[in-house]
């Protein structure tokens, strides 16, 4: 039988928008990382890795801290459109997400989410499915 996290990850796999998982604190993110990895998600450390995952139709996740950078923001805004254009600092990148096999998952602690929401860019307005522990 699937637990709540597994059910959410199953739904996130078929989403046309990035999905968000919010934890009480940063320590709980480690447990979510293990569950996401067990569910076939690979961790992305930077914009290029996110693009490569999308190009290859892979499920990827990344952890956000206190800042939602321009490149990550642009990726998340463009993801539902079917084509993403961004820059990794050296090259212009273009990716066409494969929604059948790929997915984007964002892991964040609630305090970090609160910090981001205080800024000019809202993460909550640009994601789809959201899970909060």
C-alpha positions as CSV (number, residue, x, y, z in Angstrom):
1,X,0.0,0.0,0.0
2,X,1.3,3.5,-0.9
3,X,1.8,6.1,1.7
4,X,0.9,9.8,1.2
5,X,4.3,10.7,-0.1
6,X,4.2,7.9,-2.7
7,X,0.7,8.9,-3.8
8,X,1.9,12.4,-4.3
9,X,5.0,11.4,-6.2
10,X,2.8,9.2,-8.5
11,X,0.6,12.2,-9.3
12,X,3.6,14.5,-9.8
13,X,5.0,12.1,-12.4
14,X,2.1,12.9,-14.7
15,X,1.9,16.6,-14.0
16,X,2.4,19.3,-16.7
17,X,3.6,21.7,-14.1
18,X,6.4,21.5,-11.6
19,X,5.3,19.9,-8.3
20,X,6.2,21.2,-4.8
21,X,6.9,19.3,-1.6
22,X,7.1,21.5,1.6
23,X,8.5,20.1,4.8
24,X,8.5,21.5,8.4
25,X,12.3,21.9,8.3
26,X,15.4,21.2,6.2
27,X,16.2,18.0,8.1
28,X,13.0,16.4,6.8
29,X,14.1,17.1,3.2
30,X,16.5,14.2,3.5
31,X,13.7,11.7,4.0
32,X,11.8,13.1,1.0
33,X,15.0,12.9,-1.1
34,X,15.2,9.2,-0.4
35,X,11.5,8.6,-1.3
36,X,11.9,10.7,-4.5
37,X,15.0,8.7,-5.4
38,X,13.3,5.4,-4.7
39,X,10.4,6.6,-7.0
40,X,12.9,7.2,-9.9
41,X,13.6,10.9,-9.4
42,X,17.2,12.0,-9.9
43,X,18.7,15.0,-8.1
44,X,19.6,18.0,-10.1
45,X,22.3,20.4,-8.8
46,X,22.1,23.1,-11.4
47,X,20.2,24.5,-14.4
48,X,22.1,22.3,-16.9
49,X,21.2,19.1,-15.0
50,X,17.5,20.2,-15.0
51,X,17.7,20.7,-18.7
52,X,19.4,17.4,-19.4
53,X,16.8,15.6,-17.3
54,X,14.0,17.3,-19.3
55,X,15.6,16.6,-22.6
56,X,16.0,12.9,-21.7
57,X,12.5,12.6,-20.4
58,X,13.7,11.9,-16.8
59,X,12.1,12.7,-13.5
60,X,14.2,15.2,-11.6
61,X,14.1,17.0,-8.3
62,X,16.0,19.8,-6.7
63,X,16.1,21.6,-3.3
64,X,15.4,25.3,-3.0
65,X,16.8,27.3,-0.2
66,X,16.0,31.0,0.5
67,X,16.2,32.3,-3.1
68,X,14.4,31.6,-6.3
69,X,16.9,32.6,-9.0
70,X,16.0,34.0,-12.4
71,X,17.0,30.8,-14.3
72,X,15.1,28.5,-12.0
73,X,12.1,30.8,-12.0
74,X,12.1,31.0,-15.8
75,X,12.3,27.2,-16.1
76,X,9.3,26.7,-13.8
77,X,7.2,29.4,-15.6
78,X,8.0,28.0,-19.0
79,X,7.7,24.2,-18.1
80,X,3.9,24.0,-18.7
81,X,4.3,25.6,-22.2
82,X,6.2,22.7,-23.7
83,X,9.4,24.6,-24.5
84,X,11.9,26.0,-22.1
85,X,14.6,28.6,-22.9
86,X,17.3,29.5,-20.4
87,X,20.9,30.2,-19.9
88,X,23.3,28.2,-17.7
89,X,25.8,31.0,-17.5
90,X,27.7,29.9,-20.7
91,X,25.1,28.8,-23.2
92,X,21.5,29.3,-24.2
93,X,19.6,26.1,-23.6
94,X,16.4,24.8,-25.1
95,X,14.4,21.8,-23.9
96,X,11.1,20.3,-24.8
97,X,9.7,18.5,-21.7
98,X,8.4,15.0,-22.1
99,X,5.4,14.9,-19.8
100,X,4.9,11.2,-20.3
101,X,8.1,10.1,-18.6
102,X,9.6,13.3,-17.1
103,X,8.7,15.5,-14.2
104,X,10.1,18.3,-12.1
105,X,9.8,18.1,-8.3
106,X,10.9,20.9,-5.9
107,X,11.7,20.2,-2.3
108,X,11.7,23.1,0.2
109,X,11.4,23.7,4.0
110,X,8.5,25.9,5.0
111,X,10.8,28.7,6.4
112,X,12.6,28.8,3.0
113,X,9.3,29.0,1.2
114,X,8.2,31.9,3.4
115,X,11.4,33.8,2.6
116,X,10.9,33.3,-1.2
117,X,7.2,34.3,-1.0
118,X,8.3,37.6,0.7
119,X,10.3,38.5,-2.4
120,X,9.3,39.7,-5.9
121,X,8.8,36.2,-7.3
122,X,6.2,33.8,-5.9
123,X,7.0,30.1,-6.1
124,X,3.4,29.1,-5.1
125,X,2.0,30.9,-8.1
126,X,4.0,29.0,-10.7
127,X,3.8,25.4,-9.4
128,X,1.1,22.9,-9.8
129,X,0.6,20.1,-7.3
130,X,1.7,21.0,-3.8
131,X,2.2,18.7,-0.8
132,X,2.9,19.9,2.7
133,X,3.9,17.7,5.6
